[in-house]
Amino acid sequence: DLFPLTYNQPQRHCGITSPISLAPPKDIDCIHTQKLVEAMKAFGVFEDEEELNHRYNKTIHNNCH
């Protein structure tokens, strides 16, 4: 599930930049996101969390040396 129902918890954000909005996604947003992910996977351009973390760590390493 891309959007767990944890909206009543203290607000925090993940990622490098802060979010544009803290509002929870609408149902149609979740549907469009899932369709986008499926299309990206079909074309071999989807980066899963493991790949993202690897790239991020390499970037941090390269920027610190």
N, C-alpha and C positions, 0 to 999 in steps of 0.2 A: 504494500500500500504506500503510495507516494506521499500522502498527507495524513499522518495519524491524527486522531482527534485529541489534541492536547492543548486546546485553546485557553483553558481556564488556568493553566500554569503561568508562572511569571514569564513575561515576554523577554526573549533573548533572540539573537540571530546568529546564524552560522554563516561562514563564508568570509570572503576577503573584504567585501563592501557591505554597508548596511542596506537593509531592504528599502525598496521604494514605498512599500505599504506594509503595515502590520495586520491588515485585515485578513481574515482567513479566506482561502480560495472559494469561489462559487463552484457549484457542481460542474458547470460547463468548463471552467478553468481546468478542473481535474481531468475531464474527458479530453480536452484539447492537448493537455500535457501528455496523457497516456498515448494518444495518437502520434504525437511528435516523437516520443521515445521509441515507439514501434517502427516508425518510418526511419529514424536514425539508425536503429539496430539493423534494419533490412539493408541499408546502404553501407553498413560497417563503419559508421562514424560516431557511434554512441560510446561515450567514455564512462565506464562503470566507476564505482567509488574507489576500488583498488587502483585503477589506472590514474584516477584523479589524484589520489594521495601520493602515488609514486611521482607523478609530474610535479606536484606541489613541493614535495620534499627535495627533488632535484633543483627546482627553481630557488628554493630557500638556500640550499647548499651552495649553488653557483653564485648567488647574490652576496653570500657571507664570506666568500673567499676571493 
